[in-house]
Amino acid sequence: MPEYLDLPVLPADIAFGLVADYEADQHPQKVSLVAGAYRDAKGLPWILPSVKQAKERIAADPASNHEYLGIAGSPTYLELAKSLVFGSELTGSRNIASIQTVSGTGANHVGALFLAQSLKPSQVFIPDPTWLNHKTIWTQAGPHVVQKEYPYYSADRRAIDFDDMISTLETQAQPRDVVILQACAHNPTGLDLSRDQWRQVADVVARKKLFALFDSAYQGFATGDVEADVWSVRYFTERLFAGQEDHPGLCVAQSFSKNFGLYGERVGALHLVTPANLSLHGARSHLSLMARAEYSNPPRFGSRIVETVLGDEELRAQWRQDLDTMSARIRGIRGQLRRKLEALGTPGDWSHIEEQIGMFSYTGLKKEQVERLKTEYHVYLLPSGRASLCGLNEDNVEYVARAISDVVRRSG
């Protein structure tokens, strides 16, 4: 084999590697707390009733087809997706260029590629910790952009490390640097900034002329409240462009995987907000060129589902009920796990499990405890101790609580 093709084997993705291990495990009580996908009370994938109805309508529509979408995607879908993030008032009053993407990962990647080439930041600031793919995306899309971490979580306090976060951005970030922010349901910690903290971050971003890249993967899924879950995005959009035409802008990587349960349909969008004196057509043309080179045309079916639901008053109301169903179940299972751990007399304070929000919990378990859970109890979660609470239900929460209680006692 030629030397240039003799490539080393790269480390496997941690999360997908654990999912493969779980699938191969034959133990009857195995539990996966790895994958970021909602499961119902029986531990099964759940098709949202609103999505099911939308699919039925699409199937019955004689005009439905499988033709290519335009490079930028469905205009109807993009307007609805944009309005969902920014609200009707901001959508009508701000300079926003939108493009349909291959889910949130595609939105993050196109966004990183666009910013690396057009904004040319010296640095990108990434939360510590964050979604595993953020660093990989910027390594591939912006290899010349220096990656820096800003503190987000204090393991000792099991709380947001806000003072160090602000201090890092104040002392190290330079104009036009990119700051990655998660709009809600922070992955992996389950801890979100308060509104007052968001205001302070926005002040730093505005004053230092940093470019905010919001990753919005859980709108409505986090709390059940669609508007509350993107409050930070809307506040930044108003704050950064309030008479400040020299601010570089912000963008939002939007995913419909979690809040519509469309994991395999890869439905997303990238929204670029620019000062009013810049050309929207120019921005959209650059984004479209990048999309053309990567995948030519975005998937049609998933976006058709989203636009059918959001564009119909009855289905949109049902979707909001579906969000309540999912978010309420996760809140309920958080409470159950905490109470069972406390009832077992598990050493430590477990209140953080219920105080966190969204799909994930930073349990506080150590790497060796996580390994014991896997080898001795066949309970799978990331080495960091991050657990996807969607994998818990009435049938297994007692088993998982006892497993955690045992490994904590024996390591104490």
ZIDA-V76450 format. One record per residue. N is the residue number from 1. RES is the residue in three letters. SS is DSSP state (H for helix, E for strand, C for the rest). PSI is psi in radians with two decimals (NA if undefined). OMEGA is omega in whole degrees, -180 to 180 (* if undefined). Layout:
BEGIN
n & res & ss & psi & omega
N & RES & SS & PSI & OMEGA
N & RES & SS & PSI & OMEGA
END
This chain:
BEGIN
n & res & ss & psi & omega
1 & MET & C & 2.36 & 178
2 & PRO & C & 2.56 & -175
3 & GLU & H & -0.62 & -176
4 & TYR & H & -0.19 & 176
5 & LEU & H & -0.01 & 180
6 & ASP & C & 1.35 & -172
7 & LEU & C & 2.46 & 177
8 & PRO & C & 2.67 & 177
9 & VAL & C & 2.15 & -180
10 & LEU & C & 2.69 & 179
11 & PRO & C & 2.45 & 179
12 & ALA & C & 2.69 & 175
13 & ASP & C & 2.25 & -174
14 & ILE & H & -0.86 & -176
15 & ALA & H & -0.84 & -177
16 & PHE & H & -0.48 & 174
17 & GLY & H & -0.73 & 178
18 & LEU & H & -0.65 & 177
19 & VAL & H & -0.71 & 178
20 & ALA & H & -0.71 & 177
21 & ASP & H & -0.74 & 180
22 & TYR & H & -0.78 & -179
23 & GLU & H & -0.60 & -179
24 & ALA & H & -0.27 & -178
25 & ASP & C & 2.26 & -178
26 & GLN & C & 0.04 & -177
27 & HIS & C & 2.33 & -175
28 & PRO & C & -0.36 & -178
29 & GLN & C & 0.32 & -179
30 & LYS & C & 2.56 & -179
31 & VAL & E & 2.28 & 176
32 & SER & E & 2.09 & 173
33 & LEU & C & 0.65 & -174
34 & VAL & C & -1.05 & -169
35 & ALA & C & 2.43 & 178
36 & GLY & C & 1.14 & 179
37 & ALA & C & 2.35 & -177
38 & TYR & C & 2.48 & 173
39 & ARG & E & 2.57 & -179
40 & ASP & C & -3.03 & -175
41 & ALA & C & -0.26 & 177
42 & LYS & C & 0.07 & 179
43 & GLY & C & 0.35 & -176
44 & LEU & C & 2.68 & 173
45 & PRO & E & 2.50 & -174
46 & TRP & C & 2.14 & 173
47 & ILE & C & 2.09 & -178
48 & LEU & C & 2.37 & 177
49 & PRO & H & -0.65 & 178
50 & SER & H & -0.69 & 179
51 & VAL & H & -0.72 & 179
52 & LYS & H & -0.78 & 179
53 & GLN & H & -0.68 & 179
54 & ALA & H & -0.73 & 179
55 & LYS & H & -0.68 & 179
56 & GLU & H & -0.70 & 179
57 & ARG & H & -0.72 & 180
58 & ILE & H & -0.75 & -179
59 & ALA & H & -0.57 & -178
60 & ALA & H & -0.14 & -177
61 & ASP & C & 2.01 & -178
62 & PRO & C & -0.30 & 180
63 & ALA & C & -0.11 & -180
64 & SER & C & 2.46 & 179
65 & ASN & C & -3.13 & -178
66 & HIS & C & 0.51 & 179
67 & GLU & C & 2.81 & 176
68 & TYR & C & 2.49 & 164
69 & LEU & C & 2.87 & 171
70 & GLY & C & 2.88 & -177
71 & ILE & C & -0.71 & -179
72 & ALA & C & -0.22 & 179
73 & GLY & C & -2.98 & -178
74 & SER & C & 2.11 & 179
75 & PRO & H & -0.69 & 179
76 & THR & H & -0.83 & 178
77 & TYR & H & -0.79 & -177
78 & LEU & H & -0.68 & 178
79 & GLU & H & -0.73 & 180
80 & LEU & H & -0.72 & 179
81 & ALA & H & -0.73 & 179
82 & LYS & H & -0.76 & -180
83 & SER & H & -0.58 & 179
84 & LEU & H & -0.67 & -180
85 & VAL & H & -0.89 & -169
86 & PHE & H & -0.28 & -173
87 & GLY & H & 2.78 & -174
88 & SER & H & -0.63 & -177
89 & GLU & H & -0.86 & 180
90 & LEU & H & -0.64 & 179
91 & THR & H & -0.66 & -179
92 & GLY & H & -0.32 & -173
93 & SER & H & -0.11 & -177
94 & ARG & C & 2.76 & 179
95 & ASN & E & 1.70 & -174
96 & ILE & E & 2.08 & 174
97 & ALA & E & 2.22 & -176
98 & SER & E & 2.59 & 178
99 & ILE & E & 2.40 & 177
100 & GLN & E & 2.43 & -176
101 & THR & E & 3.00 & 177
102 & VAL & E & 1.46 & -179
103 & SER & H & -2.90 & -178
104 & GLY & H & -0.55 & 177
105 & THR & H & -0.79 & 177
106 & GLY & H & -0.66 & 178
107 & ALA & H & -0.77 & 177
108 & ASN & H & -0.70 & -177
109 & HIS & H & -0.80 & 178
110 & VAL & H & -0.69 & 177
111 & GLY & H & -0.80 & 179
112 & ALA & H & -0.74 & 180
113 & LEU & H & -0.79 & 180
114 & PHE & H & -0.82 & -178
115 & LEU & H & -0.71 & 180
116 & ALA & H & -0.64 & -177
117 & GLN & H & -0.61 & -173
118 & SER & H & -0.80 & 179
119 & LEU & H & -0.57 & -179
120 & LYS & C & 1.01 & 178
121 & PRO & C & 2.65 & 174
122 & SER & C & -0.61 & -174
123 & GLN & E & 2.65 & 169
124 & VAL & E & 2.24 & -179
125 & PHE & E & 2.13 & -174
126 & ILE & E & 2.37 & -179
127 & PRO & E & 2.58 & 174
128 & ASP & E & 1.81 & 6
129 & PRO & C & 3.06 & 177
130 & THR & C & -3.13 & 174
131 & TRP & C & 2.33 & -173
132 & LEU & C & -0.49 & -172
133 & ASN & H & -0.25 & -178
134 & HIS & H & -0.82 & -178
135 & LYS & H & -0.73 & 180
136 & THR & H & -0.77 & 180
137 & ILE & H & -0.81 & -179
138 & TRP & H & -0.49 & 175
139 & THR & H & -0.70 & -179
140 & GLN & H & -0.74 & -173
141 & ALA & H & -0.53 & -178
142 & GLY & C & 1.11 & -174
143 & PRO & C & -0.38 & -179
144 & HIS & C & -0.05 & 178
145 & VAL & C & 2.19 & -178
146 & VAL & E & 2.21 & 178
147 & GLN & E & 2.21 & 175
148 & LYS & E & 2.54 & 178
149 & GLU & E & 2.46 & 169
150 & TYR & E & 2.45 & -177
151 & PRO & E & 2.33 & 177
152 & TYR & C & -0.58 & -171
153 & TYR & E & 2.36 & 175
154 & SER & E & 1.96 & -179
155 & ALA & C & -0.61 & -179
156 & ASP & C & -0.71 & -177
157 & ARG & C & -0.15 & -175
158 & ARG & C & 0.83 & -177
159 & ALA & E & 2.92 & 178
160 & ILE & E & 2.34 & 180
161 & ASP & C & 1.15 & -167
162 & PHE & H & -0.74 & -178
163 & ASP & H & -0.77 & 179
164 & ASP & H & -0.57 & 176
165 & MET & H & -0.92 & -180
166 & ILE & H & -0.74 & -179
167 & SER & H & -0.72 & -180
168 & THR & H & -0.81 & 179
169 & LEU & H & -0.66 & 180
170 & GLU & H & -0.74 & -171
171 & THR & H & -0.40 & -173
172 & GLN & H & -0.46 & -176
173 & ALA & C & 2.49 & 179
174 & GLN & C & 2.75 & 178
175 & PRO & C & 2.38 & 179
176 & ARG & C & 0.01 & 171
177 & ASP & C & 2.70 & -179
178 & VAL & E & 2.40 & 175
179 & VAL & E & 2.11 & 178
180 & ILE & E & 2.22 & -180
181 & LEU & E & 2.47 & 176
182 & GLN & E & 2.20 & -172
183 & ALA & C & -0.67 & -180
184 & CYS & C & 2.90 & 179
185 & ALA & C & 1.01 & -174
186 & HIS & C & 2.23 & 176
187 & ASN & C & 2.03 & 21
188 & PRO & C & 0.00 & -166
189 & THR & C & -0.44 & -175
190 & GLY & C & 0.26 & -179
191 & LEU & C & 2.20 & -180
192 & ASP & C & 2.64 & 175
193 & LEU & C & 2.59 & 173
194 & SER & C & 2.92 & 180
195 & ARG & H & -0.64 & 177
196 & ASP & H & -0.68 & 177
197 & GLN & H & -0.69 & 176
198 & TRP & H & -0.69 & 179
199 & ARG & H & -0.71 & 180
200 & GLN & H & -0.69 & 177
201 & VAL & H & -0.75 & 179
202 & ALA & H & -0.65 & 178
203 & ASP & H & -0.76 & 179
204 & VAL & H & -0.80 & -179
205 & VAL & H & -0.72 & 180
206 & ALA & H & -0.82 & -175
207 & ARG & H & -0.68 & -178
208 & LYS & C & 0.01 & 179
209 & LYS & C & 0.88 & 176
210 & LEU & C & 2.78 & 180
211 & PHE & E & 2.03 & -179
212 & ALA & E & 2.23 & 174
213 & LEU & E & 1.86 & 180
214 & PHE & E & 2.30 & 172
215 & ASP & E & 1.94 & -176
216 & SER & E & 1.61 & -176
217 & ALA & C & -0.13 & -170
218 & TYR & C & 0.46 & -178
219 & GLN & C & 2.12 & -178
220 & GLY & C & -0.55 & 179
221 & PHE & C & -0.58 & -175
222 & ALA & C & -0.92 & -175
223 & THR & C & -0.22 & -171
224 & GLY & C & -0.15 & -178
225 & ASP & C & 1.88 & -175
226 & VAL & C & -0.71 & -177
227 & GLU & C & -0.77 & -177
228 & ALA & H & -0.58 & -175
229 & ASP & H & -0.24 & 176
230 & VAL & H & 0.38 & 178
231 & TRP & H & -0.73 & -178
232 & SER & H & -0.75 & -180
233 & VAL & H & -0.80 & -178
234 & ARG & H & -0.66 & 179
235 & TYR & H & -0.81 & 179
236 & PHE & H & -0.73 & -178
237 & THR & H & -0.69 & 177
238 & GLU & H & -0.75 & -174
239 & ARG & H & -0.77 & -172
240 & LEU & H & -0.39 & -175
241 & PHE & C & 0.33 & 178
242 & ALA & C & 1.49 & 179
243 & GLY & C & 0.37 & -177
244 & GLN & C & 1.40 & -175
245 & GLU & C & -0.22 & -179
246 & ASP & C & 0.12 & 177
247 & HIS & C & 2.39 & -174
248 & PRO & C & -0.50 & 179
249 & GLY & C & -2.98 & 175
250 & LEU & E & 2.85 & 173
251 & CYS & E & 2.79 & -178
252 & VAL & E & 2.16 & 173
253 & ALA & E & 1.94 & -172
254 & GLN & E & 2.36 & 178
255 & SER & E & 2.51 & 174
256 & PHE & C & 0.30 & 180
257 & SER & H & -0.89 & -174
258 & LYS & H & -0.88 & -172
259 & ASN & H & -0.16 & 172
260 & PHE & H & -0.08 & -177
261 & GLY & C & 0.43 & -177
262 & LEU & C & 0.97 & -175
263 & TYR & C & -0.77 & -176
264 & GLY & C & -0.11 & -178
265 & GLU & C & -0.30 & 174
266 & ARG & C & 1.11 & -177
267 & VAL & E & 2.10 & -180
268 & GLY & E & 3.13 & 178
269 & ALA & E & 2.64 & 172
270 & LEU & E & 2.22 & 179
271 & HIS & E & 2.15 & 180
272 & LEU & E & 2.07 & 179
273 & VAL & E & 2.16 & -177
274 & THR & E & 2.82 & 173
275 & PRO & C & 2.66 & -174
276 & ALA & C & -0.35 & -177
277 & ASN & C & 0.05 & 178
278 & LEU & C & 2.68 & -175
279 & SER & C & 2.11 & 174
280 & LEU & H & -0.67 & -179
281 & HIS & H & -0.67 & 178
282 & GLY & H & -0.79 & 180
283 & ALA & H & -0.81 & -178
284 & ARG & H & -0.60 & -180
285 & SER & H & -0.65 & 178
286 & HIS & H & -0.74 & 178
287 & LEU & H & -0.72 & -179
288 & SER & H & -0.67 & 179
289 & LEU & H & -0.72 & 179
290 & MET & H & -0.73 & 178
291 & ALA & H & -0.71 & 179
292 & ARG & H & -0.72 & -179
293 & ALA & H & -0.52 & -176
294 & GLU & H & -0.86 & -174
295 & TYR & C & 0.07 & 178
296 & SER & C & -1.11 & -176
297 & ASN & C & 2.42 & 180
298 & PRO & C & 2.82 & 179
299 & PRO & C & 2.48 & -176
300 & ARG & C & -0.79 & -166
301 & PHE & H & -0.83 & -178
302 & GLY & H & -0.75 & 180
303 & SER & H & -0.54 & 177
304 & ARG & H & -0.66 & 177
305 & ILE & H & -0.85 & -178
306 & VAL & H & -0.78 & -178
307 & GLU & H & -0.50 & 176
308 & THR & H & -0.74 & -180
309 & VAL & H & -0.89 & -176
310 & LEU & H & -0.41 & -178
311 & GLY & C & 0.00 & -179
312 & ASP & C & 2.20 & -175
313 & GLU & H & -0.73 & -178
314 & GLU & H & -0.81 & -180
315 & LEU & H & -0.62 & 179
316 & ARG & H & -0.68 & 177
317 & ALA & H & -0.70 & 177
318 & GLN & H & -0.68 & 179
319 & TRP & H & -0.71 & 178
320 & ARG & H & -0.65 & 175
321 & GLN & H & -0.69 & 178
322 & ASP & H & -0.69 & 177
323 & LEU & H & -0.72 & 177
324 & ASP & H & -0.72 & 180
325 & THR & H & -0.84 & -177
326 & MET & H & -0.84 & -177
327 & SER & H & -0.65 & 180
328 & ALA & H & -0.69 & 179
329 & ARG & H & -0.71 & 180
330 & ILE & H & -0.73 & 177
331 & ARG & H & -0.73 & -179
332 & GLY & H & -0.73 & -178
333 & ILE & H & -0.51 & 173
334 & ARG & H & -0.84 & -179
335 & GLY & H & -0.71 & 180
336 & GLN & H & -0.79 & -179
337 & LEU & H & -0.76 & 179
338 & ARG & H & -0.85 & -177
339 & ARG & H & -0.66 & -180
340 & LYS & H & -0.69 & 177
341 & LEU & H & -0.73 & 180
342 & GLU & H & -0.67 & 179
343 & ALA & H & -0.53 & 178
344 & LEU & C & -0.09 & -178
345 & GLY & C & 0.53 & -179
346 & THR & C & 2.22 & -179
347 & PRO & C & 2.46 & 178
348 & GLY & C & 3.02 & 178
349 & ASP & C & 2.13 & -176
350 & TRP & C & 0.28 & -180
351 & SER & H & -0.45 & -177
352 & HIS & H & -0.48 & -179
353 & ILE & H & -0.68 & -179
354 & GLU & H & -0.43 & -179
355 & GLU & H & -0.45 & 179
356 & GLN & C & 2.99 & -171
357 & ILE & C & 2.66 & 174
358 & GLY & C & -2.79 & -172
359 & MET & C & -0.55 & -169
360 & PHE & E & 2.70 & 174
361 & SER & E & 2.30 & 168
362 & TYR & E & 1.69 & -169
363 & THR & C & -0.47 & -174
364 & GLY & C & -0.01 & 178
365 & LEU & C & 2.49 & 180
366 & LYS & C & 2.86 & -174
367 & LYS & H & -0.73 & -179
368 & GLU & H & -0.53 & 176
369 & GLN & H & -0.69 & 177
370 & VAL & H & -0.71 & 179
371 & GLU & H & -0.68 & 177
372 & ARG & H & -0.68 & 177
373 & LEU & H & -0.70 & -179
374 & LYS & H & -0.89 & -173
375 & THR & H & -0.59 & -175
376 & GLU & H & -0.55 & -175
377 & TYR & H & -0.10 & 179
378 & HIS & C & 0.61 & 174
379 & VAL & E & 2.14 & -171
380 & TYR & E & 2.25 & 169
381 & LEU & C & 2.96 & -176
382 & LEU & C & 2.65 & 179
383 & PRO & C & -0.47 & 179
384 & SER & C & -0.19 & -175
385 & GLY & C & 0.06 & 178
386 & ARG & E & 2.25 & 179
387 & ALA & E & 2.37 & 171
388 & SER & E & 1.87 & -173
389 & LEU & H & -0.14 & 175
390 & CYS & H & -0.40 & -179
391 & GLY & H & -0.10 & 179
392 & LEU & C & 2.56 & 175
393 & ASN & C & -3.11 & -177
394 & GLU & C & -0.53 & -175
395 & ASP & C & -0.39 & -174
396 & ASN & C & -0.11 & -175
397 & VAL & H & -0.60 & 177
398 & GLU & H & -0.78 & 180
399 & TYR & H & -0.79 & -179
400 & VAL & H & -0.73 & 180
401 & ALA & H & -0.75 & 179
402 & ARG & H & -0.66 & 178
403 & ALA & H & -0.80 & 179
404 & ILE & H & -0.79 & -180
405 & SER & H & -0.74 & -178
406 & ASP & H & -0.82 & -176
407 & VAL & H & -0.56 & 177
408 & VAL & H & -0.77 & 179
409 & ARG & H & -0.77 & -175
410 & ARG & H & -0.33 & 179
411 & SER & H & -0.13 & -178
412 & GLY & C & NA & *
END
